[in-house]
Amino acid sequence: MRRKHPNSAPNFTPALLLGLAAVLLGIAVTWLHLGTAQDAAALRAVALRQGSSADQMIEAMRWITWAGDAAQRSIVMIACAAWLFWKKRPKAGLIMLIFPSLAGATSSLLKQIFARARPDIVPHLDSFGNLSFPSGHATSAVAILLLAALLLPKQNRPLWIGLGLSTALLIAASRVLLGVHWPSDVLGGILLGAGFALAGAATAQRVGDRPR
C-alpha cells in the first residue's frame, strides 16, 4: 500500500481552479444583471470628469490604461515567456504564452455572449471597443502579471505577486475611472484573469516546472 507523505500538499488541478473561477465569475454576472443600479451608482461616484477632475489625474489614468492595451501587454507576456525559456524552463514558457492568450480569447467570447453596452452615464475619457463585459484590460492584465509572478521562484514570489497584482488592479481601475467600463465589467475581468493565472500555475506545478 502506498503511504502518503505527511508533508505533501494537496494537488489542485487546473480544472478545479478554473471551476472556482467560473463560480466567482458567476457572482459577477449575477451582479451585472441584478445590481445595475448599484453598478451605475458606483460608476457615477468614482468616474473622473473633464473640468472638475485634475487634468494630471486624467492624464495619468490614460497612461496607465495605455500600458494595459493589447500591444503593450503582449510585449510583457512574450518577454516573460522568453525569460522562462532563457532560464531553461520551456514548459513554463509555453504556459506563460498559452494561458493568458486563452484568458483573452475567453474574454472576447464572453463579450459576444453577454453583448453588454458600454456605460453612457458619464463622459468617456478614453477610446474603447464596442462591447463591455468583461473588461479585456482587466482580464489580460491579471492573467499575465499574476501568472508571471506565480511562476517565479518561491523566495521572490510574494513580492512579485504584490507588484503584479497592484499593477493589474491599477490598470483595471483606470477603465472605470475613465468612464469606459462598468465596475462589474472590471470585477468579472479580474476574476476571469485570476482563474487562468491560477490554472496556469497549477499546470506548471503538475508538469514539474514551477519552483517550490
Order of alpha helices (4+ residues) and beta strands (2+ residues): alpha-alpha-alpha-alpha-alpha-alpha-alpha-alpha
